[in-house]
Amino acid sequence: MIEHFFMCPHCWQQISMLLDPAYSQTYVEDCEVCCNPIELRVDFEKGEMIAFEAKELGQ
């Protein structure tokens, strides 16, 4: 697991998340600060993060 820091697209607070570098994934998780849903897309290649996107759900 790796820890990744990013800004919430709703409240702009910095939050962190533990990510599993074993595979790429897209999922929805609520912000730990404002509780709004965030759509996350994480791509890994050979255990290295090659892309990360956090956006408001439905955008």
C-alpha positions in Angstrom: 0.0 0.0 0.0 1.1 3.5 -0.7 -0.2 6.8 0.7 -1.2 9.4 -1.8 -2.1 13.0 -1.0 -4.5 15.1 -3.1 -7.0 17.9 -3.0 -10.7 17.3 -2.6 -12.5 18.7 -5.7 -15.4 19.9 -3.4 -13.8 21.6 -0.4 -10.2 21.9 -1.6 -8.7 20.4 1.5 -5.7 18.1 1.3 -6.6 14.5 2.1 -4.7 11.2 1.9 -5.6 7.8 0.8 -4.0 4.4 0.9 -3.7 2.8 -2.6 -2.9 -0.7 -3.6 -0.3 -0.6 -6.4 -1.1 -4.1 -7.5 -3.8 -3.0 -9.9 -5.5 0.1 -11.5 -9.0 1.0 -10.4 -11.9 3.5 -10.6 -14.2 3.9 -7.6 -16.1 6.4 -5.5 -15.2 7.4 -2.0 -16.5 10.2 0.3 -14.1 13.0 1.3 -13.0 12.6 4.9 -13.4 16.3 5.5 -16.7 17.4 3.7 -18.2 13.9 3.1 -19.0 14.7 -0.6 -18.5 11.8 -3.1 -15.2 11.8 -5.1 -14.7 9.7 -8.2 -11.2 8.4 -8.2 -9.2 6.9 -11.0 -5.8 5.4 -10.3 -3.6 3.7 -12.9 -0.5 1.7 -12.0 2.1 0.1 -14.2 4.7 -2.3 -12.7 3.8 -1.0 -9.2 4.3 2.6 -10.1 1.5 5.2 -10.2 1.2 6.5 -13.8 -2.1 8.4 -13.4 -4.4 9.7 -10.7 -7.6 11.7 -11.1 -10.0 12.9 -8.4 -13.1 14.6 -9.6 -16.7 15.5 -8.5 -19.0 12.5 -9.1 -20.7 12.7 -12.5 -18.3 15.2 -14.1 
